[in-house]
Amino acid sequence: MSDFFDSHVHLDGWTASELEAVIRRADAVGVRRILAVGGRPEMNAAALQAARQFPGTIRAAIGV
């Protein structure tokens, strides 16, 4: 199976357990890295929190 990089996701609005389930499903189909994209303060915070929670999988891109 190939490894995939999801280059644009928005993770605001997910609970910690929902986000964990999303990461498990992504991993099951070969998504190994995810770029969580912000753009507003609350989206930036969610992207940064997700990157802290899943440091081996999620990276954050924040915007203004």
C-alpha positions in Angstrom: 0.0 0.0 0.0 1.2 3.5 -0.8 1.6 6.2 1.9 -0.4 9.3 1.3 -0.2 12.9 2.5 -3.5 14.8 2.9 -2.4 18.3 2.1 -5.4 20.3 3.3 -7.8 19.5 6.1 -9.8 21.6 8.6 -10.1 20.0 12.0 -12.0 22.7 14.0 -15.2 21.4 15.5 -14.0 17.9 16.3 -13.8 16.5 19.8 -10.6 14.8 20.8 -12.2 11.3 20.5 -13.7 12.2 17.1 -10.3 13.4 15.9 -8.6 10.2 17.1 -11.2 8.1 15.2 -10.6 10.2 12.1 -6.8 9.7 12.4 -7.3 5.9 12.8 -9.5 5.7 9.7 -7.0 7.8 7.7 -4.1 5.6 8.8 -6.1 2.4 7.9 -6.3 3.6 4.2 -2.7 4.7 4.0 -2.8 8.4 5.0 0.4 8.9 7.0 0.7 12.6 7.2 -1.9 15.4 7.4 -1.6 19.1 7.0 -4.2 20.8 9.2 -5.0 24.2 7.8 -6.2 27.2 9.8 -7.2 30.7 8.5 -9.1 32.1 11.4 -8.1 32.2 15.1 -10.3 29.3 16.1 -9.2 27.2 13.1 -5.5 28.0 13.8 -5.9 26.9 17.4 -7.6 23.7 16.3 -4.8 23.0 13.8 -2.1 23.6 16.4 -3.8 21.5 19.0 -4.2 18.6 16.6 -0.5 18.8 15.7 0.4 18.7 19.4 -2.0 15.7 19.9 -0.7 13.8 16.9 2.9 15.0 16.4 3.9 12.0 14.1 0.9 12.5 11.8 -0.4 16.1 11.8 1.4 19.3 10.9 -0.3 22.7 11.2 -0.4 25.6 8.7 -1.8 28.7 10.3 -3.1 31.8 8.5 -4.4 35.3 9.3 
